[in-house]
């Protein structure tokens, strides 16, 4: 019921589309989907224009959330928040202080403001939607976000030289090298 009551009910999608969500066969698979994320649902509903069923479009976006994450990252996130995602990708998951320190040096390499208030603002934007912060640990909220950041980096949108120069943790370097030799990484390897 959480799914139906907020994102769909208060959206501007046509009433006939909203009615489709009354059927548990429509909404239960969506909320149980491995990539379920309220932000994905919110953005899909906000951008929905038809003519396909909203249920079908939501399922497509959960199956391949890249197009929604693309919209969010490229149009709604600050540079500080994007750099936080890039740093976390290198680690795959880390303690908050590791991410913060690497972010600081990465921003220094980029000749960008590395004020810790900007880092905290970026974290606040990402927490609960793109990042999960548990105690002092930071990880991607779900695998689709990590997949998107790989895509983002693969397209050359990250200054990988600056990011690599900001690292002093052998574990992060090894993790990144393992990723770089994985699937869908030709752009990263270049």
Residue pairs with C-beta under 8 A, 6 or more apart in sequence:
2 31
3 21
3 27
3 30
3 31
3 41
4 21
4 22
4 27
7 38
7 41
7 42
7 45
8 18
8 21
8 45
8 54
9 18
11 18
11 45
11 46
11 48
13 45
13 48
13 54
14 50
17 48
17 50
17 53
17 54
17 55
18 54
20 26
20 53
20 54
20 55
21 27
21 54
21 55
26 55
27 55
29 59
30 36
30 41
30 55
30 58
30 59
30 62
33 59
33 62
33 63
34 142
34 143
35 62
35 63
35 65
35 142
35 143
35 144
36 62
36 142
37 65
37 129
37 141
37 142
37 144
37 145
38 129
39 72
39 129
39 130
40 61
40 62
40 65
40 68
40 69
40 144
41 58
43 68
43 71
43 72
44 54
44 57
44 58
44 61
44 68
45 54
45 58
47 68
47 71
48 54
48 57
61 67
61 68
65 144
65 145
65 147
65 148
66 144
66 147
66 148
66 151
69 144
69 145
69 148
70 148
70 151
72 130
73 82
73 85
73 148
73 152
77 85
77 122
77 125
77 126
78 118
78 121
78 122
78 125
79 112
80 107
80 113
80 118
80 119
80 121
80 122
81 121
81 122
81 123
81 125
81 126
82 152
83 103
83 106
83 107
83 110
83 112
83 122
84 99
84 103
84 119
84 122
84 123
84 126
84 131
85 126
85 130
85 131
85 145
85 149
85 152
86 106
86 149
86 152
86 153
86 158
86 163
87 99
87 102
87 103
87 106
87 163
87 166
88 94
88 99
88 131
88 138
88 139
88 140
88 149
89 146
89 149
89 150
89 153
89 179
90 102
90 163
90 167
90 172
90 175
90 176
91 98
91 99
91 102
91 169
91 171
91 172
91 175
92 139
92 146
92 175
92 179
93 137
93 138
93 139
93 140
94 137
94 138
94 172
95 136
95 137
95 138
96 133
96 136
96 137
96 138
97 136
98 169
98 172
99 138
100 116
100 119
102 166
102 167
102 169
102 172
103 114
103 119
104 114
104 116
104 119
105 114
105 165
105 166
105 167
105 168
106 162
106 163
106 166
107 113
107 114
108 114
108 166
109 159
109 162
109 163
109 165
109 166
110 159
110 162
123 131
123 133
127 133
128 141
129 141
130 140
130 141
130 145
131 138
131 139
131 140
131 141
131 145
132 138
132 139
132 140
132 141
140 146
140 149
150 179
150 184
150 185
150 188
151 184
152 158
153 160
153 187
153 188
154 184
154 185
154 186
154 187
154 188
155 187
156 187
156 190
160 188
164 173
164 176
167 173
167 176
179 185
179 188
180 188
180 189
181 189
